[in-house]
Amino acid sequence: MKRLRKEFIKHIFEKHQNTEAVAPTVEISEWATKLIHLLFPEKIKDFFPSTDEIEGEFWNLSSDLQHILETTDQCKFCEIEEKVKQFFDSLEELYNTLNTDVAAILNGDPAAKSEFEIIRAYPGFQAISFYRIAHLLHKLEVALIPRILTEYAHSQTGIDIHPAAEIDKYFFIDHGTGVVIGETTHIGKHVKIYQGVTLGALSVDKNLANTKRHPTVEDNVVIYSGATILGGETIIGRNSVIGGNVWLTKSVPANSTVYHKPEIKVVENETTV
């Protein structure tokens, strides 16, 4: 390797001195993983033998969250102790909501044999779990950490959910790879989404950062694989079905079926002797 220029070395050195402190991604993701494992022991082998030990582990996790916020510059002056308290005060509601997601998968996937299988193996449930933790932190106005959590889940599952998206109960992502759910998306109850679905924006202009750029999906909607739905004014009415590979930039009334009609031709080859 040839010798690097001193100016380049100095530039990198200055970045090291001036970059703000952030808790390591590994520490943040491990904290969330431990929390999910505590709530859903189906995901681990070892169990806590007493209620006192479970209570102690919740205490440890609250201390760990406080440490993470204290070591992240963007969070240092944001009433850390109060935010940690509010997060854990809301934990039972978060747990109940996650159980509705498990129920939605079990009731909506003929291949699902048990809740245990869903919790242990389904990437959709893993991505939703990280999203719901991140979203709760986002609502508490915790900086940066929510995005790190959902991007970690994205790297593990291929499912990209922005922590600011509003997603109601009984949410089901089937298969999941390639799903994108943008920042200002609103999703109602009992919504089912297949792989490759994009709920995105019509424009990525930075001037639109503080506007609703992503669609609203009302209750009891199914969106099949490869569908792309764009725009903050686009509303998918309740009880609708959006077919595979559909491209939508306008609203759809309730009880609609929308499908893409490709032209497919099958030509029988001549048989040669």
N, C-alpha and C positions, 0 to 999 in steps of 0.2 A: 504494500500500500504506500502510495506516495505521501509525502508530508503535507498535512492540511495547512491552508493559509492561516496566519495568526489572526487576521480580521474575522475569519469565519469562526475560529475557536472563541474569540472574544464575544462575538454575537451570541453564540450558544451559551456561553457563560452568563451573559447578561440576562438571557431568558430564564436561566435557572435561578437567578437572584430575584427576578421580578414577577415570576409566575405565582399566582395566588395559591394558597394551600387548600387542598381538597383531600378529604379522607379517601384512601385507596378504593378503587372499584371492587377489589376482592373483598375488602372489609364490609363494604356496603351490601354487596350481593350475598355474602355469607350471613349477615345479620337478617336479611329478608328470608333467606332459605331456612335458617334456624326457626324463625317465627312461623313459617308455613309448616315446618316439620312438627312444631309443638302443637299447632292447631289441628294438623292432620297426620297422626302417627302412622297412617298407612304408608307414608313415604319413607319411613325409616325402620331399622331393625330393633333398635334399643328403645325401651319405654321407661317412663318415670314411675317408680313404684309407690309414690304417695302424693296426695294433694299438696302437701307442704313443699315437696320438691318441684312440682309444677308451678306453684306460686313463686317459688324462688327463681325458677327459670324465667318467668315473666319479669320479675324484678331485674334479673341480669340483662335481659333484652332491652328493658327501658334504660338501664345504665349504659348499655352499648350504643343505643340510639343517641343518647345525650352526648356521649363521647364523639360519635360521628359528626354531630352538628357542631360541637365545639371545635373540632379540628378542620372544619370547612369554613373558609373565610367568609363566604356569602351568607353563612348562617350564624355567625358569632354574636350578632346584636339583634336577634329576633326572638327574644323571650323564650329561650330554649327549654327551660324547665316546664313552662306552661304548655308549650307545644307537645312535648313528650307526654305530659299528663293527658292532654286532650286526645292524642293519638290512642293511648291505651284505654282511655274511657270509651272510645268508639270501637274498640276491638271486637266486642261481642256482636255488634251490629254488622261489622265487616265479615265476621265468621258466618253469621246467619245468611248474609248475601252470597257468600261463596258456596254455601250449601244449596242455595237455589240454582246456582250454575251447575253444580254436580247433578241435581235433579233434572235440569233441562237436557243435559247430555244423556243421562240414563234413559229418559223418556223419548228422546229424539233420535237416538242412534241404535238401529237394530243390532249392530255388532257389539254394543256395550253390554257386558255380562253382569257387572256389579259396580257399585260405588267404589269399591277398593281398586278395581282395574282402572277406573277413570282417574282417581286421585293419584295413583301410582304411575300411570303410563301415558296419559293423554297430554300431548303438548298444548292443546287448546286450554286445558285447565291450568297448566303451569303458567302460560302467558297471562291468563285472566287473573290468577292469584297475584302475580307481580304487579299487574296493572292496578288492581284494587288497593293494594298497599300503597303504591306510588300515588294513586289518585287521592287517597285520604291525606297523605303528606302534602300534596299539591293544594288541597282545599285549606290546609292549615298554613299556607303560604311559606312552606319550606322551600328554599331555593335549591336548584341543581340536583339534589338527591333523587327526586322523583324521576327525572329524565335518565339518570344513570341506571336506575332500577329497570325501567321499561326497555332501555337499550340493551341491558344485560339479557333480559328475557328474549328480546329480538334476536340476539346472537345465538341463543340456545334453541329457539323454536322456529325462527323464520317468520314470526308474527310481530308486526310493528304497531303497537298501540300507544298513542301519545297520552301521557298521564293526565292531561287536562280534558280529554274527551269525557263526555257524560254518558255512562252506560248503566242502564237500569238492571233489575234482577232477571234471573233465568236466561242468562246469555250463553249461547252455544257457538263455539267456533269448531267446525268439523274439519279434520285433517290439518288445515291451518297455514301451511307454507305459503308465503307470499301475500298474506292478508295485511293491508295497510289501513289504519283508522286514524284520521287526522285530528289535529288539536281541537277544533271547534265542532266536532261531530257530536250529535245527540242521538242516542239509541234507546228505544223504549224497552218494555218488558217482552219476554218470550221471543227474542229475535235470534235467528239461526243464520250463520254465515259460513260459506264454504271457502275452500282454498282459492288464493289468487284474487280475492275481492279487494277493490280499492274504494275507500270512502275518502275522496280527496278534494282538492281545491281547483277551481277553474283557472286561477292565476297564482303565481308565486311572487307577485310584486310585493316588495318589502313594505310599501305604503299601506298594505292591507293587513298588516300584522295584528291589529287590534279589532278586526272585524270578524264576523262569522263567515268563514270561508268554506266550511265543510257541510255535508248534508245532514238532514234530520231523517231518522228512520223510526217510524212509529211502531206501536205494539204488534206482535204476531206476524212479523215479516220474515220471509225466507229469501236469501240472496244466494244464488248458485254460483259455481266456480267461474272465475274470470270476469265477473261483472265489474264495471267501472262506473261509479256514481259520483258526480262532481258538482260542487257549488254550494255556497251557503244558503241560497234560497231554494234549493232542491229539497223537496219533502216527499218521502215515500210513505204513502198513506197506509194505515193499519190494515192488516190481513191481506197484504199484497204478496205476490211471488214475482221475483225478478230472476229471469232465466240466465243461463250461462252465457258469458261473452257479450252481454248487453252493455251498451254505452249510453249513459243517461246524464243529461245536463238540465233536465226540466222535471218539474214535480209530477208525481203519479197519484191519482186519487185512490182513496181506500178501496179495498177489494179488487184490485187490478191484477192482471197477469201480463207481464211484459216479457217478450222473448225475441231473440235474434233469429232471423230466418236465413240460414246460409243456403247456398245452392250447391248441392252435392250430387255428382253424377257417378254412377257405377257403370262401367263399360265392360261387357264380357269379352274376353280375348278369344280370338279364333283358335280353335283346336288344330294343332298340326300333328300329322301322323309321322 
